[in-house]
Amino acid sequence: MASIAFSVDTPKHLDLKKDRGLTIEWADGTSSYYSIAYLRKMSPSADMRNLREEMKKNPLTVLPSGPSRASALAAESAELVGNYAIKIVFNDGHATGLYSWTYLREIDPNREREPTNPPRGAPVTRDPPAS
């Protein structure tokens, strides 16, 4: 019998609430929550990656208009893609992004990130010299 190796980027349990968000319990015991709006905004599709890059360069970028919907953004469906990703179809018609487990870990809204620059006015701390 072959054993399956789980990495820290492997989900143990997925719970999608179509009108709210996706909760993932990871193999390492941590959990992550992604709202539907956040997942849509952070879609790994080429068009959304390009839009996010353009918005970084120019904060006045005009967002493309989507189909007019009277209802709030929601997930219509989701399916597993192999053992490495999930594909989510949104009710605004977007369905081209594959969310790999690694990518979901990278965009986890609660993930602690190394600050690139301390906030203006923040005290600067330095490690004492080694003796």
The first five atom37 places (N, CA, C, CB, O) and aatype in JSON, in Angstrom:
{
  "aatype": [12, 0, 15, 9, 0, 13, 15, 19, 3, 16, 14, 11, 8, 10, 3, 10, 11, 11, 3, 1, 7, 10, 16, 9, 6, 17, 0, 3, 7, 16, 15, 15, 18, 18, 15, 9, 0, 18, 10, 1, 11, 12, 15, 14, 15, 0, 3, 12, 1, 2, 10, 1, 6, 6, 12, 11, 11, 2, 14, 10, 16, 19, 10, 14, 15, 7, 14, 15, 1, 0, 15, 0, 10, 0, 0, 6, 15, 0, 6, 10, 19, 7, 2, 18, 0, 9, 11, 9, 19, 13, 2, 3, 7, 8, 0, 16, 7, 10, 18, 15, 17, 16, 18, 10, 1, 6, 9, 3, 14, 2, 1, 6, 1, 6, 14, 16, 2, 14, 14, 1, 7, 0, 14, 19, 16, 1, 3, 14, 14, 0, 15],
  "atom_mask": [
    [1, 1, 1, 1, 1],
    [1, 1, 1, 1, 1],
    [1, 1, 1, 1, 1],
    [1, 1, 1, 1, 1],
    [1, 1, 1, 1, 1],
    [1, 1, 1, 1, 1],
    [1, 1, 1, 1, 1],
    [1, 1, 1, 1, 1],
    [1, 1, 1, 1, 1],
    [1, 1, 1, 1, 1],
    [1, 1, 1, 1, 1],
    [1, 1, 1, 1, 1],
    [1, 1, 1, 1, 1],
    [1, 1, 1, 1, 1],
    [1, 1, 1, 1, 1],
    [1, 1, 1, 1, 1],
    [1, 1, 1, 1, 1],
    [1, 1, 1, 1, 1],
    [1, 1, 1, 1, 1],
    [1, 1, 1, 1, 1],
    [1, 1, 1, 0, 1],
    [1, 1, 1, 1, 1],
    [1, 1, 1, 1, 1],
    [1, 1, 1, 1, 1],
    [1, 1, 1, 1, 1],
    [1, 1, 1, 1, 1],
    [1, 1, 1, 1, 1],
    [1, 1, 1, 1, 1],
    [1, 1, 1, 0, 1],
    [1, 1, 1, 1, 1],
    [1, 1, 1, 1, 1],
    [1, 1, 1, 1, 1],
    [1, 1, 1, 1, 1],
    [1, 1, 1, 1, 1],
    [1, 1, 1, 1, 1],
    [1, 1, 1, 1, 1],
    [1, 1, 1, 1, 1],
    [1, 1, 1, 1, 1],
    [1, 1, 1, 1, 1],
    [1, 1, 1, 1, 1],
    [1, 1, 1, 1, 1],
    [1, 1, 1, 1, 1],
    [1, 1, 1, 1, 1],
    [1, 1, 1, 1, 1],
    [1, 1, 1, 1, 1],
    [1, 1, 1, 1, 1],
    [1, 1, 1, 1, 1],
    [1, 1, 1, 1, 1],
    [1, 1, 1, 1, 1],
    [1, 1, 1, 1, 1],
    [1, 1, 1, 1, 1],
    [1, 1, 1, 1, 1],
    [1, 1, 1, 1, 1],
    [1, 1, 1, 1, 1],
    [1, 1, 1, 1, 1],
    [1, 1, 1, 1, 1],
    [1, 1, 1, 1, 1],
    [1, 1, 1, 1, 1],
    [1, 1, 1, 1, 1],
    [1, 1, 1, 1, 1],
    [1, 1, 1, 1, 1],
    [1, 1, 1, 1, 1],
    [1, 1, 1, 1, 1],
    [1, 1, 1, 1, 1],
    [1, 1, 1, 1, 1],
    [1, 1, 1, 0, 1],
    [1, 1, 1, 1, 1],
    [1, 1, 1, 1, 1],
    [1, 1, 1, 1, 1],
    [1, 1, 1, 1, 1],
    [1, 1, 1, 1, 1],
    [1, 1, 1, 1, 1],
    [1, 1, 1, 1, 1],
    [1, 1, 1, 1, 1],
    [1, 1, 1, 1, 1],
    [1, 1, 1, 1, 1],
    [1, 1, 1, 1, 1],
    [1, 1, 1, 1, 1],
    [1, 1, 1, 1, 1],
    [1, 1, 1, 1, 1],
    [1, 1, 1, 1, 1],
    [1, 1, 1, 0, 1],
    [1, 1, 1, 1, 1],
    [1, 1, 1, 1, 1],
    [1, 1, 1, 1, 1],
    [1, 1, 1, 1, 1],
    [1, 1, 1, 1, 1],
    [1, 1, 1, 1, 1],
    [1, 1, 1, 1, 1],
    [1, 1, 1, 1, 1],
    [1, 1, 1, 1, 1],
    [1, 1, 1, 1, 1],
    [1, 1, 1, 0, 1],
    [1, 1, 1, 1, 1],
    [1, 1, 1, 1, 1],
    [1, 1, 1, 1, 1],
    [1, 1, 1, 0, 1],
    [1, 1, 1, 1, 1],
    [1, 1, 1, 1, 1],
    [1, 1, 1, 1, 1],
    [1, 1, 1, 1, 1],
    [1, 1, 1, 1, 1],
    [1, 1, 1, 1, 1],
    [1, 1, 1, 1, 1],
    [1, 1, 1, 1, 1],
    [1, 1, 1, 1, 1],
    [1, 1, 1, 1, 1],
    [1, 1, 1, 1, 1],
    [1, 1, 1, 1, 1],
    [1, 1, 1, 1, 1],
    [1, 1, 1, 1, 1],
    [1, 1, 1, 1, 1],
    [1, 1, 1, 1, 1],
    [1, 1, 1, 1, 1],
    [1, 1, 1, 1, 1],
    [1, 1, 1, 1, 1],
    [1, 1, 1, 1, 1],
    [1, 1, 1, 1, 1],
    [1, 1, 1, 1, 1],
    [1, 1, 1, 1, 1],
    [1, 1, 1, 0, 1],
    [1, 1, 1, 1, 1],
    [1, 1, 1, 1, 1],
    [1, 1, 1, 1, 1],
    [1, 1, 1, 1, 1],
    [1, 1, 1, 1, 1],
    [1, 1, 1, 1, 1],
    [1, 1, 1, 1, 1],
    [1, 1, 1, 1, 1],
    [1, 1, 1, 1, 1],
    [1, 1, 1, 1, 1]
  ],
  "atom_positions": [
    [[0.84, -1.17, 0.0], [0.0, 0.0, 0.0], [0.89, 1.24, 0.0], [-0.96, 0.0, 1.21], [1.77, 1.37, 0.85]],
    [[0.66, 2.13, -0.93], [1.44, 3.36, -1.03], [0.92, 4.38, -0.03], [1.39, 3.94, -2.46], [-0.29, 4.47, 0.2]],
    [[1.82, 5.13, 0.56], [1.4, 6.18, 1.47], [1.42, 7.51, 0.74], [2.31, 6.23, 2.73], [2.23, 7.73, -0.16]],
    [[0.53, 8.39, 1.12], [0.45, 9.71, 0.52], [1.18, 10.68, 1.43], [-1.04, 10.15, 0.29], [0.89, 10.77, 2.62]],
    [[2.11, 11.41, 0.85], [2.86, 12.41, 1.63], [2.11, 13.73, 1.58], [4.31, 12.59, 1.08], [1.78, 14.24, 0.51]],
    [[1.84, 14.28, 2.74], [1.16, 15.57, 2.83], [2.18, 16.64, 3.16], [0.04, 15.54, 3.88], [3.0, 16.48, 4.06]],
    [[2.13, 17.73, 2.42], [3.0, 18.86, 2.75], [2.18, 19.86, 3.56], [3.59, 19.53, 1.45], [0.97, 19.7, 3.72]],
    [[2.84, 20.89, 4.07], [2.13, 21.92, 4.83], [1.14, 22.65, 3.94], [3.11, 22.91, 5.45], [0.2, 23.28, 4.43]],
    [[1.33, 22.59, 2.62], [0.43, 23.26, 1.69], [-0.71, 22.36, 1.23], [1.21, 23.75, 0.49], [-1.38, 22.66, 0.24]],
    [[-0.94, 21.26, 1.93], [-2.02, 20.36, 1.57], [-3.2, 20.59, 2.51], [-1.56, 18.89, 1.64], [-3.04, 20.57, 3.73]],
    [[-4.39, 20.81, 1.94], [-5.55, 20.98, 2.82], [-6.04, 19.65, 3.36], [-6.68, 21.69, 2.08], [-6.03, 18.63, 2.67]],
    [[-6.47, 19.69, 4.6], [-7.08, 18.52, 5.24], [-8.59, 18.57, 5.06], [-6.7, 18.47, 6.75], [-9.25, 17.53, 4.95]],
    [[-9.14, 19.8, 5.03], [-10.59, 19.98, 4.93], [-10.88, 21.32, 4.26], [-11.26, 19.92, 6.33], [-10.24, 22.33, 4.56]],
    [[-11.85, 21.32, 3.34], [-12.29, 22.54, 2.66], [-13.76, 22.75, 2.99], [-12.07, 22.45, 1.12], [-14.54, 21.8, 2.99]],
    [[-14.14, 23.99, 3.26], [-15.54, 24.32, 3.53], [-15.87, 25.6, 2.79], [-15.81, 24.46, 5.06], [-15.46, 26.69, 3.2]],
    [[-16.62, 25.48, 1.69], [-17.01, 26.63, 0.89], [-18.45, 27.02, 1.18], [-16.82, 26.34, -0.61], [-19.37, 26.24, 0.96]],
    [[-18.62, 28.21, 1.69], [-19.95, 28.82, 1.84], [-20.07, 29.76, 0.66], [-20.13, 29.57, 3.26], [-19.42, 30.81, 0.63]],
    [[-20.89, 29.41, -0.32], [-20.93, 30.11, -1.6], [-21.17, 31.61, -1.49], [-21.98, 29.52, -2.45], [-20.7, 32.37, -2.33]],
    [[-21.9, 32.04, -0.48], [-22.19, 33.47, -0.34], [-21.26, 34.17, 0.65], [-23.62, 33.66, 0.1], [-21.36, 35.38, 0.84]],
    [[-20.35, 33.42, 1.28], [-19.46, 34.01, 2.29], [-17.99, 33.85, 1.99], [-19.75, 33.41, 3.62], [-17.28, 34.83, 1.78]],
    [[-17.52, 32.59, 1.97], [-16.09, 32.39, 1.77], [-15.66, 30.95, 1.88], [0.0, 0.0, 0.0], [-16.48, 30.04, 2.04]],
    [[-14.36, 30.76, 1.79], [-13.74, 29.44, 1.82], [-12.88, 29.33, 3.07], [-12.9, 29.19, 0.54], [-12.02, 30.18, 3.32]],
    [[-13.12, 28.28, 3.85], [-12.29, 27.98, 5.01], [-11.48, 26.73, 4.68], [-13.15, 27.78, 6.31], [-12.03, 25.73, 4.21]],
    [[-10.18, 26.79, 4.94], [-9.3, 25.65, 4.69], [-8.61, 25.28, 5.98], [-8.26, 25.96, 3.57], [-8.01, 26.13, 6.65]],
    [[-8.69, 24.0, 6.34], [-7.88, 23.46, 7.44], [-6.71, 22.76, 6.78], [-8.71, 22.47, 8.38], [-6.89, 21.84, 5.98]],
    [[-5.5, 23.2, 7.11], [-4.29, 22.69, 6.48], [-3.74, 21.49, 7.23], [-3.24, 23.77, 6.39], [-4.05, 21.28, 8.4]],
    [[-2.91, 20.7, 6.55], [-2.31, 19.5, 7.14], [-1.45, 19.82, 8.35], [-1.48, 18.77, 6.11], [-1.26, 18.97, 9.22]],
    [[-0.92, 21.06, 8.42], [-0.06, 21.42, 9.56], [-0.87, 21.88, 10.78], [0.9, 22.51, 9.16], [-0.28, 22.29, 11.79]],
    [[-2.22, 21.82, 10.69], [-3.05, 22.18, 11.84], [-3.54, 23.61, 11.84], [0.0, 0.0, 0.0], [-4.37, 23.97, 12.67]],
    [[-3.06, 24.46, 10.93], [-3.53, 25.83, 10.85], [-4.77, 25.89, 9.96], [-2.42, 26.77, 10.3], [-5.08, 24.94, 9.25]],
    [[-5.47, 27.02, 10.01], [-6.62, 27.2, 9.13], [-6.57, 28.6, 8.53], [-7.95, 26.96, 9.89], [-5.97, 29.51, 9.1]],
    [[-7.22, 28.74, 7.38], [-7.26, 30.01, 6.65], [-8.69, 30.27, 6.22], [-6.29, 30.0, 5.42], [-9.45, 29.34, 5.93]],
    [[-9.05, 31.57, 6.18], [-10.37, 31.95, 5.69], [-10.2, 33.02, 4.61], [-11.27, 32.47, 6.85], [-9.46, 33.99, 4.79]],
    [[-10.9, 32.82, 3.5], [-10.86, 33.74, 2.36], [-12.3, 34.12, 2.02], [-10.13, 33.11, 1.13], [-13.1, 33.24, 1.7]],
    [[-12.63, 35.39, 2.08], [-13.98, 35.81, 1.69], [-14.12, 35.63, 0.18], [-14.26, 37.29, 2.11], [-13.13, 35.59, -0.54]],
    [[-15.36, 35.52, -0.29], [-15.61, 35.37, -1.73], [-15.07, 36.58, -2.48], [-17.14, 35.19, -2.0], [-14.45, 36.43, -3.53]],
    [[-15.29, 37.78, -1.96], [-14.8, 38.99, -2.63], [-13.27, 38.97, -2.72], [-15.28, 40.25, -1.89], [-12.71, 39.36, -3.75]],
    [[-12.6, 38.53, -1.66], [-11.14, 38.47, -1.67], [-10.65, 37.45, -2.69], [-10.61, 38.12, -0.27], [-9.71, 37.73, -3.44]],
    [[-11.28, 36.28, -2.73], [-10.88, 35.26, -3.7], [-11.04, 35.78, -5.13], [-11.71, 33.99, -3.5], [-10.19, 35.53, -5.98]],
    [[-12.14, 36.49, -5.37], [-12.37, 37.02, -6.72], [-11.32, 38.07, -7.07], [-13.79, 37.63, -6.83], [-10.79, 38.07, -8.18]],
    [[-11.03, 38.95, -6.13], [-10.03, 40.01, -6.34], [-8.65, 39.41, -6.57], [-10.0, 40.97, -5.14], [-7.89, 39.91, -7.4]],
    [[-8.31, 38.35, -5.86], [-6.99, 37.75, -5.92], [-6.92, 36.56, -6.88], [-6.56, 37.31, -4.54], [-6.02, 35.73, -6.77]],
    [[-7.86, 36.47, -7.8], [-7.86, 35.37, -8.76], [-6.5, 35.26, -9.43], [-8.96, 35.57, -9.82], [-5.92, 36.26, -9.84]],
    [[-5.98, 34.04, -9.54], [-4.68, 33.85, -10.18], [-4.74, 33.86, -11.71], [-4.08, 32.56, -9.72], [-3.74, 33.57, -12.36]],
    [[-5.88, 34.18, -12.28], [-5.99, 34.21, -13.74], [-5.1, 35.3, -14.32], [-7.46, 34.43, -14.17], [-4.79, 36.28, -13.64]],
    [[-4.69, 35.13, -15.55], [-3.78, 36.08, -16.2], [-4.38, 37.49, -16.24], [-3.45, 35.62, -17.63], [-3.67, 38.46, -15.97]],
    [[-5.67, 37.61, -16.57], [-6.26, 38.94, -16.66], [-6.29, 39.65, -15.31], [-7.68, 38.86, -17.22], [-6.07, 40.86, -15.25]],
    [[-6.55, 38.93, -14.23], [-6.56, 39.55, -12.9], [-5.15, 39.86, -12.42], [-7.27, 38.64, -11.9], [-4.94, 40.88, -11.75]],
    [[-4.18, 39.02, -12.74], [-2.79, 39.32, -12.38], [-2.34, 40.61, -13.08], [-1.84, 38.14, -12.77], [-1.72, 41.47, -12.46]],
    [[-2.68, 40.72, -14.37], [-2.33, 41.93, -15.12], [-3.01, 43.16, -14.52], [-2.72, 41.78, -16.6], [-2.38, 44.22, -14.4]],
    [[-4.27, 43.04, -14.15], [-5.01, 44.16, -13.57], [-4.38, 44.58, -12.24], [-6.49, 43.79, -13.37], [-4.23, 45.78, -11.97]],
    [[-4.01, 43.61, -11.39], [-3.38, 43.95, -10.1], [-2.04, 44.65, -10.33], [-3.17, 42.69, -9.24], [-1.72, 45.6, -9.61]],
    [[-1.27, 44.19, -11.3], [0.01, 44.85, -11.62], [-0.21, 46.28, -12.11], [0.77, 44.04, -12.68], [0.5, 47.19, -11.71]],
    [[-1.21, 46.47, -12.97], [-1.52, 47.79, -13.49], [-1.96, 48.71, -12.35], [-2.62, 47.71, -14.57], [-1.59, 49.89, -12.33]],
    [[-2.74, 48.19, -11.42], [-3.21, 48.99, -10.29], [-2.05, 49.38, -9.36], [-4.28, 48.23, -9.5], [-2.09, 50.44, -8.75]],
    [[-1.03, 48.53, -9.25], [0.15, 48.87, -8.45], [0.88, 50.05, -9.08], [1.11, 47.66, -8.33], [1.34, 50.96, -8.38]],
    [[0.98, 50.04, -10.41], [1.67, 51.11, -11.13], [0.85, 52.39, -11.15], [1.99, 50.67, -12.56], [1.39, 53.49, -11.03]],
    [[-0.47, 52.25, -11.31], [-1.34, 53.4, -11.46], [-2.6, 53.18, -10.63], [-1.7, 53.65, -12.95], [-3.51, 52.47, -11.06]],
    [[-2.68, 53.79, -9.43], [-3.84, 53.58, -8.57], [-5.14, 54.13, -9.16], [-3.6, 54.22, -7.23], [-6.22, 53.83, -8.65]],
    [[-5.05, 54.92, -10.22], [-6.25, 55.46, -10.87], [-6.72, 54.59, -12.03], [-5.99, 56.88, -11.35], [-7.53, 55.04, -12.85]],
    [[-6.22, 53.37, -12.11], [-6.61, 52.44, -13.17], [-8.12, 52.26, -13.16], [-5.9, 51.08, -13.01], [-8.72, 52.07, -12.1]],
    [[-8.72, 52.33, -14.32], [-10.17, 52.12, -14.44], [-10.42, 50.62, -14.47], [-10.75, 52.82, -15.73], [-9.85, 49.9, -15.3]],
    [[-11.26, 50.16, -13.57], [-11.58, 48.74, -13.5], [-12.53, 48.39, -14.64], [-12.2, 48.38, -12.13], [-13.41, 49.18, -14.99]],
    [[-12.36, 47.2, -15.21], [-13.26, 46.79, -16.28], [-14.67, 46.6, -15.73], [-12.77, 45.49, -16.95], [-14.86, 46.16, -14.6]],
    [[-15.65, 46.95, -16.55], [-17.03, 46.75, -16.1], [-17.4, 45.29, -16.31], [-18.02, 47.7, -16.86], [-17.05, 44.68, -17.31]],
    [[-18.11, 44.78, -15.37], [-18.57, 43.4, -15.47], [-20.06, 43.39, -15.71], [0.0, 0.0, 0.0], [-20.7, 44.44, -15.77]],
    [[-20.61, 42.21, -15.85], [-22.05, 42.14, -16.03], [-22.78, 42.72, -14.82], [-22.49, 40.69, -16.28], [-22.38, 42.49, -13.68]],
    [[-23.83, 43.45, -15.07], [-24.61, 44.05, -13.99], [-25.4, 42.96, -13.28], [-25.55, 45.16, -14.53], [-26.13, 42.2, -13.91]],
    [[-25.24, 42.91, -11.96], [-25.95, 41.88, -11.19], [-26.66, 42.55, -10.02], [-24.97, 40.77, -10.68], [-26.11, 43.42, -9.34]],
    [[-27.87, 42.15, -9.82], [-28.62, 42.67, -8.69], [-28.18, 41.98, -7.39], [-30.13, 42.48, -8.92], [-28.34, 42.54, -6.31]],
    [[-27.64, 40.78, -7.51], [-27.25, 40.04, -6.31], [-25.78, 40.25, -5.98], [-27.54, 38.55, -6.49], [-24.99, 40.69, -6.82]],
    [[-25.44, 39.93, -4.77], [-24.05, 40.08, -4.3], [-23.17, 39.02, -4.93], [-23.99, 39.99, -2.75], [-23.64, 37.97, -5.38]],
    [[-21.87, 39.3, -4.96], [-20.9, 38.36, -5.5], [-20.95, 37.06, -4.7], [-19.48, 38.96, -5.47], [-21.02, 37.09, -3.47]],
    [[-20.93, 35.94, -5.39], [-20.97, 34.63, -4.75], [-20.26, 33.62, -5.63], [-22.44, 34.19, -4.48], [-20.02, 33.87, -6.81]],
    [[-19.93, 32.5, -5.06], [-19.37, 31.38, -5.81], [-20.56, 30.55, -6.29], [-18.36, 30.52, -4.95], [-21.44, 30.21, -5.51]],
    [[-20.57, 30.22, -7.58], [-21.63, 29.34, -8.1], [-21.26, 27.88, -7.89], [-21.87, 29.61, -9.6], [-22.11, 27.06, -7.56]],
    [[-19.97, 27.57, -8.08], [-19.51, 26.2, -7.91], [-18.01, 26.19, -7.69], [-19.89, 25.33, -9.13], [-17.33, 27.19, -7.87]],
    [[-17.51, 25.03, -7.3], [-16.08, 24.83, -7.13], [-15.78, 23.37, -7.39], [-15.6, 25.26, -5.69], [-16.59, 22.49, -7.11]],
    [[-14.59, 23.12, -7.94], [-14.18, 21.74, -8.17], [-12.69, 21.6, -7.92], [-14.54, 21.29, -9.6], [-11.91, 22.52, -8.17]],
    [[-12.3, 20.42, -7.43], [-10.9, 20.14, -7.21], [-10.23, 19.88, -8.54], [-10.7, 18.95, -6.25], [-10.83, 19.27, -9.43]],
    [[-9.0, 20.34, -8.68], [-8.21, 20.11, -9.88], [-7.0, 19.29, -9.44], [-7.78, 21.46, -10.59], [-6.07, 19.81, -8.82]],
    [[-7.01, 18.01, -9.77], [-5.94, 17.12, -9.31], [-5.82, 17.17, -7.8], [0.0, 0.0, 0.0], [-6.83, 17.31, -7.1]],
    [[-4.59, 17.06, -7.29], [-4.37, 17.18, -5.84], [-3.73, 18.52, -5.51], [-3.49, 16.04, -5.32], [-3.19, 18.69, -4.42]],
    [[-3.79, 19.47, -6.44], [-3.0, 20.68, -6.21], [-3.78, 21.98, -6.24], [-1.94, 20.74, -7.21], [-3.21, 23.03, -5.92]],
    [[-5.07, 21.98, -6.6], [-5.77, 23.26, -6.75], [-7.28, 23.1, -6.66], [-5.4, 23.9, -8.08], [-7.82, 21.99, -6.65]],
    [[-7.93, 24.26, -6.59], [-9.39, 24.33, -6.65], [-9.75, 25.39, -7.69], [-10.01, 24.67, -5.23], [-9.1, 26.44, -7.78]],
    [[-10.78, 25.11, -8.46], [-11.28, 26.07, -9.45], [-12.63, 26.55, -8.95], [-11.39, 25.43, -10.9], [-13.51, 25.75, -8.64]],
    [[-12.79, 27.87, -8.88], [-14.04, 28.46, -8.4], [-14.7, 29.22, -9.54], [-13.78, 29.4, -7.18], [-14.05, 30.01, -10.23]],
    [[-15.98, 28.99, -9.73], [-16.78, 29.73, -10.71], [-17.61, 30.74, -9.94], [-17.68, 28.76, -11.58], [-18.39, 30.37, -9.05]],
    [[-17.45, 32.03, -10.29], [-18.17, 33.1, -9.6], [-19.42, 33.48, -10.38], [-17.27, 34.33, -9.41], [-19.5, 33.25, -11.59]],
    [[-20.39, 34.06, -9.69], [-21.66, 34.42, -10.34], [-21.54, 35.63, -11.26], [-22.7, 34.69, -9.3], [-22.52, 36.0, -11.91]],
    [[-20.35, 36.27, -11.31], [-20.16, 37.36, -12.27], [-19.58, 36.84, -13.59], [-19.25, 38.43, -11.67], [-19.24, 37.63, -14.47]],
    [[-19.46, 35.52, -13.7], [-18.97, 34.91, -14.93], [-17.49, 34.55, -14.91], [0.0, 0.0, 0.0], [-17.03, 33.85, -15.8]],
    [[-16.74, 35.01, -13.91], [-15.3, 34.71, -13.85], [-15.1, 33.25, -13.45], [-14.57, 35.66, -12.85], [-15.64, 32.79, -12.44]],
    [[-14.32, 32.53, -14.27], [-14.11, 31.11, -13.98], [-12.76, 30.62, -14.48], [-15.21, 30.28, -14.61], [-12.59, 29.42, -14.71]],
    [[-11.78, 31.52, -14.65], [-10.54, 31.1, -15.29], [-9.36, 30.92, -14.35], [-10.18, 32.08, -16.33], [-8.28, 30.58, -14.82]],
    [[-9.51, 31.14, -13.07], [-8.37, 31.01, -12.16], [-8.33, 29.68, -11.44], [0.0, 0.0, 0.0], [-9.35, 29.21, -10.93]],
    [[-7.15, 29.07, -11.41], [-6.94, 27.86, -10.61], [-6.16, 28.27, -9.36], [-6.18, 26.75, -11.42], [-5.03, 28.73, -9.46]],
    [[-6.77, 28.09, -8.21], [-6.16, 28.46, -6.94], [-5.38, 27.25, -6.41], [-7.24, 28.93, -5.91], [-5.96, 26.35, -5.8]],
    [[-4.06, 27.25, -6.64], [-3.25, 26.13, -6.12], [-3.16, 26.28, -4.61], [-1.81, 26.12, -6.77], [-3.35, 27.36, -4.05]],
    [[-2.87, 25.16, -3.95], [-2.75, 25.21, -2.48], [-1.61, 26.16, -2.1], [-2.5, 23.79, -1.9], [-1.73, 26.89, -1.12]],
    [[-0.52, 26.14, -2.85], [0.6, 27.03, -2.57], [0.18, 28.5, -2.71], [1.78, 26.73, -3.5], [0.52, 29.33, -1.86]],
    [[-0.55, 28.81, -3.78], [-1.0, 30.19, -3.99], [-1.94, 30.62, -2.87], [-1.71, 30.33, -5.36], [-1.83, 31.75, -2.38]],
    [[-2.85, 29.76, -2.45], [-3.76, 30.11, -1.36], [-2.99, 30.38, -0.06], [-4.78, 28.99, -1.14], [-3.36, 31.27, 0.7]],
    [[-1.93, 29.63, 0.19], [-1.1, 29.9, 1.36], [-0.45, 31.27, 1.24], [-0.02, 28.81, 1.53], [-0.38, 32.02, 2.22]],
    [[0.03, 31.61, 0.02], [0.69, 32.89, -0.2], [-0.24, 34.08, 0.02], [1.26, 32.95, -1.61], [0.19, 35.11, 0.53]],
    [[-1.5, 33.94, -0.36], [-2.43, 35.07, -0.27], [-3.3, 35.03, 0.99], [-3.32, 35.1, -1.49], [-4.23, 35.82, 1.12]],
    [[-3.01, 34.13, 1.9], [-3.79, 34.04, 3.14], [-3.83, 35.41, 3.81], [-3.18, 32.97, 4.1], [-2.79, 35.94, 4.18]],
    [[-5.03, 35.99, 3.97], [-5.13, 37.33, 4.57], [-4.58, 37.42, 5.99], [-6.57, 37.76, 4.57], [-4.21, 38.51, 6.43]],
    [[-4.52, 36.32, 6.71], [-4.04, 36.35, 8.09], [-2.59, 35.94, 8.23], [-4.89, 35.44, 8.94], [-2.05, 35.89, 9.33]],
    [[-1.95, 35.65, 7.11], [-0.55, 35.22, 7.14], [0.33, 36.38, 7.56], [-0.11, 34.66, 5.76], [0.19, 37.5, 7.05]],
    [[1.23, 36.11, 8.47], [2.16, 37.15, 8.9], [3.21, 37.31, 7.83], [2.82, 36.8, 10.27], [3.82, 36.34, 7.37]],
    [[3.41, 38.56, 7.43], [4.39, 38.86, 6.39], [5.5, 39.7, 6.98], [3.73, 39.58, 5.2], [5.3, 40.46, 7.93]],
    [[6.67, 39.54, 6.41], [7.8, 40.37, 6.81], [7.54, 41.79, 6.31], [9.15, 39.81, 6.24], [7.28, 41.96, 5.12]],
    [[7.6, 42.8, 7.16], [7.41, 44.16, 6.68], [8.58, 44.56, 5.79], [7.26, 45.15, 7.85], [9.73, 44.29, 6.11]],
    [[8.26, 45.2, 4.65], [9.32, 45.62, 3.75], [9.97, 46.89, 4.29], [8.77, 45.86, 2.33], [11.19, 47.03, 4.22]],
    [[9.19, 47.8, 4.81], [9.7, 49.02, 5.42], [8.89, 49.29, 6.67], [9.62, 50.24, 4.42], [7.67, 49.12, 6.66]],
    [[9.54, 49.7, 7.76], [8.76, 50.01, 8.96], [7.89, 51.23, 8.69], [9.68, 50.25, 10.18], [8.28, 52.09, 7.9]],
    [[6.73, 51.32, 9.33], [5.89, 52.5, 9.15], [6.64, 53.76, 9.55], [4.61, 52.37, 9.96], [7.5, 53.73, 10.44]],
    [[6.31, 54.87, 8.9], [6.96, 56.15, 9.2], [6.76, 56.47, 10.68], [6.39, 57.29, 8.3], [5.64, 56.39, 11.19]],
    [[7.84, 56.82, 11.34], [7.76, 57.17, 12.76], [7.9, 55.98, 13.69], [0.0, 0.0, 0.0], [7.96, 56.16, 14.9]],
    [[7.96, 54.77, 13.14], [8.1, 53.59, 13.98], [9.52, 53.53, 14.54], [7.76, 52.3, 13.2], [10.46, 53.87, 13.83]],
    [[9.68, 53.09, 15.79], [11.03, 53.0, 16.34], [11.83, 51.94, 15.59], [10.98, 52.67, 17.85], [11.3, 50.89, 15.22]],
    [[13.08, 52.22, 15.38], [13.97, 51.28, 14.71], [14.7, 50.51, 15.78], [14.98, 52.01, 13.75], [15.33, 51.1, 16.66]],
    [[14.62, 49.19, 15.72], [15.32, 48.37, 16.71], [16.46, 47.63, 16.0], [14.35, 47.37, 17.41], [16.33, 47.22, 14.85]],
    [[17.52, 47.48, 16.69], [18.66, 46.77, 16.15], [19.06, 45.7, 17.16], [19.86, 47.75, 15.84], [19.0, 45.9, 18.37]],
    [[19.47, 44.57, 16.62], [19.95, 43.51, 17.5], [21.27, 43.94, 18.13], [20.12, 42.18, 16.72], [22.1, 44.55, 17.46]],
    [[21.47, 43.63, 19.39], [22.75, 43.99, 20.01], [23.87, 43.18, 19.36], [22.71, 43.74, 21.55], [23.64, 42.07, 18.88]],
    [[25.07, 43.74, 19.33], [26.19, 43.01, 18.71], [26.44, 41.7, 19.46], [27.48, 43.87, 18.7], [26.28, 41.63, 20.68]],
    [[26.84, 40.69, 18.71], [27.14, 39.39, 19.33], [28.41, 39.5, 20.14], [27.28, 38.27, 18.25], [29.36, 40.17, 19.72]],
    [[28.44, 38.84, 21.31], [29.65, 38.94, 22.12], [30.49, 37.71, 21.99], [29.31, 39.16, 23.57], [31.55, 37.62, 22.61]]
  ]
}
